[in-house]
Amino acid sequence: MPLAHPKLTAQGQISVPADVRKRLGIGPGSILEWEEKNDEVIVRRVGRHTSEEVHAALFPDGSPAKNAHRSVKQGITQHIRRKHARG
């Protein structure tokens, strides 16, 4: 059973119905992925960062050292500060 029936505009755009946005947990700026499977098209929310990007941000020198779980929070904090640094 369909969740909604949004209309396609002349510019090729659609509005994602509120019920679908809530189910997917998306809002402004969210990225959606469209996948064709057999005769269907599946739409899903895409994460902002791949696991490879997260790994590279936390462990820029390669593999994590033994007991690296202790430095994960510190690594995340440092990455966010560098990313949002002003100047």
N, C-alpha and C positions, 0 to 999 in steps of 0.2 A: 504494500500500500504506500503511495507517495506521501512524503512529509509535507510538500508544498508544491505550488505551481507558479514560480516566478516568471515574469515576462521578460523577454529579450528586447533591449532597446535597439534603435537604428544604429547605434554605435557598437553594438555587440556586447553590451553590458547587462548584468542581471543584479538584482538586489538579493542578498541572502536573507531569507525570512528570519524573524527574531527567534522562533522556536529552534531553527537549525543552528543559528549562532550560539544559542545557549547549549545545545547538545554538543557542539564541537568545541565550545569554550573559546570562541574567537571574538575579536573586536576590531576596531580600526587599526590598520597596519598589519593584520594577520595575513599570512600567506597560505593559499590553498593549492593543493596539488590535484590535478585531474589525471586519472588513469583509465585507459580503455582496456576492458577485459571482456573478451568474447563480444557480445552485442550490447554491453553495458558501459557506462561511464561512471567511475567512482570518484567522489570528491572527498578529500580528507585534509585536515589541518597539517601543516608542515612545521616542524620545530625550527627555531631560529638558528640553531647551531648544530652541526654534525658532531658526532662523538670524536671524530678526528680533530676537529677544531678545538673542542674542549680539552682533549689530551695535549695538544700542542701548546695551549695557553697555560695549562697547569705544569707541564713537564717539557719546557723548551729545549732541554738538553737530551731528550730521548725518553727512555723508559724510566719509570719512577724507581727511586731507591727503596730499599727495604724499609718498612715502617713509614712509607710516604703518606699514608692516610692522615698522619698527624699534620702534614704541611698542606693538605688540600685546601682547607679553609683559608690559610694564609695566601696560597697561590691564587685563589679566586679573588680575594680582596685586592691583591697587587694588580691583577689583570684589569679589574674594574677601574681601579684608580688610574692606571695608565691609559685605558680606553677613554675615560671621561676627563682626563687632565686638561686644564685650560692653559693656553699660552702657546 
